[in-house]
Amino acid sequence: MAEGHAYFLSQLKAVGDEELRGPSRLPGWSGRHLLSHVGHNAKALGRLAHWAATGEPTPMYPSPDARAEEIESGAAWPVPHLRAFVEAEHDRLAAALDRLTDPKWDAEVVTAQGRTVPARTIPWLRSREVWIHACDLPSGGDFSAFPEDFVDALIEDALTRRRTGQGLRLQVRATDREGRTDESPAVVEGTAADLARWLTGRGTPVRLHTTTGAPLPELPPWL
C-alpha cells in the first residue's frame, strides 16, 4: 500500500496543474475528478478502519449516491488543494490501520460493493486503488512498472470477480511467468501486465490474443 501510494505520487508529480484540469484516462473524468476520488477513497476506507477498531458500523459511504457526490464536489476544488488532500487522507488511513491490534484485523466490515470482508482486506483495497489509478492520470504510469507479486494478485482478484460476479468463463496465461498453464482450449495469452490492464478495464493491449485465434471477449466494467 505504501509503495503504491509512493508510485501514485511520483506519477502525479509529473503532471502539471493545467493538465489535471483536462481529461484523465478514465472516460468522463477530469484529472481533478480522479484526484478527488483517490482522496475520498482513502477517507472512505478510513471509515472501515474505524468500524474494525470500534465495532461501530461506519460504511464507506452513507448512501448509494454519496460516492459520486463526494467525487463531484471535490472535483471543483483547486488542484493544489486536491494534491494535498490525496496525501493527507492517505496518511490518515495509514495511521488508522497502524493502530489496529491483531484481533481487530479479523473484524468484519462491508465494502462499497456490499461484500463482507475482514479488516485485513483494507490495505489490499487501497493498494489496488493507488496502483491502478496512477495509470489513469492524464500522463500517468503503466502496469509494466508494478511489482510482479502485485500484478499476479491483481489478475487473480479480477478473474475471481469476473467469474463469480459476472459469470464469465475466463482463462488466461501470462507468457512471462513460469509454470502458468491452463488446459482450457480458449485461453487469453499475454504478459502479466497486459492481462492485468485488460482485466481491470484499462484498454485492450494489442499484444493480447486468444490461443484459438478468436476475438478477445468483451468485458463489462470491472467494479
Disulfide bonds with the S-S distance in Angstrom:
none
